[in-house]
Amino acid sequence: MDRLSRRIVCAVFMALSAFVAVLVMAPPISIADDTPAIKVIEPDAGDLLLMGDRMKIRWKSSGDAGSHVRLELLRANGLCTVIDTKTANDGKASWTIPPHLESDVNYSVRVIALTPAHNQDTSRGKFSIMGAGMH
């Protein structure tokens, strides 16, 4: 190896050594995802609920999804009724299913964070609401 080649190899080695030293001394990089998110857990697809019963609504929040949420009942993906305009974002609520709803197999619940981002989620699949004597 001639003198110029040795100098190039030495320069590359020193540059790589400096780069490795920077990596080793750098503070750890956080890759935690703290993006606000909401995920509905209950009711779930296939559930059968009766009018007059208490429906349990459960969800999980992550990141800064805010301190309050809005709860909605959807029928065929359209707004059927507002369950609660503002409730604590504590992951749980209950609601008495009113007797005036239509019996249907096409219901879902939507939870919407009352933050500027309005993060939201809808229950997985559809559940049924039937009249008390119709099951």
NORMOCOR-V448604 format. One record per residue. RES is the residue in one small letter. D_FIRST is the distance of its C-alpha to the first C-alpha in whole Angstrom. Layout:
{{RES,D_FIRST} {RES,D_FIRST}}
This chain:
{{m,0} {d,4} {r,7} {l,8} {s,6} {r,7} {r,10} {i,11} {v,10} {c,12} {a,15} {v,15} {f,16} {m,18} {a,20} {l,20} {s,22} {a,24} {f,25} {v,26} {a,28} {v,30} {l,31} {v,32} {m,34} {a,36} {p,39} {p,40} {i,41} {s,44} {i,45} {a,48} {d,50} {d,54} {t,55} {p,59} {a,60} {i,63} {k,64} {v,67} {i,68} {e,72} {p,74} {d,72} {a,72} {g,75} {d,77} {l,81} {l,82} {l,86} {m,88} {g,89} {d,86} {r,84} {m,80} {k,77} {i,75} {r,71} {w,68} {k,65} {s,63} {s,59} {g,58} {d,60} {a,63} {g,66} {s,69} {h,71} {v,71} {r,74} {l,75} {e,76} {l,78} {l,76} {r,78} {a,77} {n,74} {g,76} {l,78} {c,81} {t,81} {v,80} {i,80} {d,79} {t,78} {k,76} {t,76} {a,73} {n,70} {d,70} {g,70} {k,73} {a,76} {s,80} {w,82} {t,85} {i,85} {p,88} {p,91} {h,91} {l,87} {e,87} {s,86} {d,83} {v,80} {n,78} {y,77} {s,74} {v,74} {r,71} {v,70} {i,69} {a,67} {l,69} {t,66} {p,65} {a,63} {h,66} {n,63} {q,65} {d,66} {t,68} {s,69} {r,68} {g,70} {k,74} {f,76} {s,80} {i,83} {m,86} {g,90} {a,91} {g,93} {m,91} {h,88}}
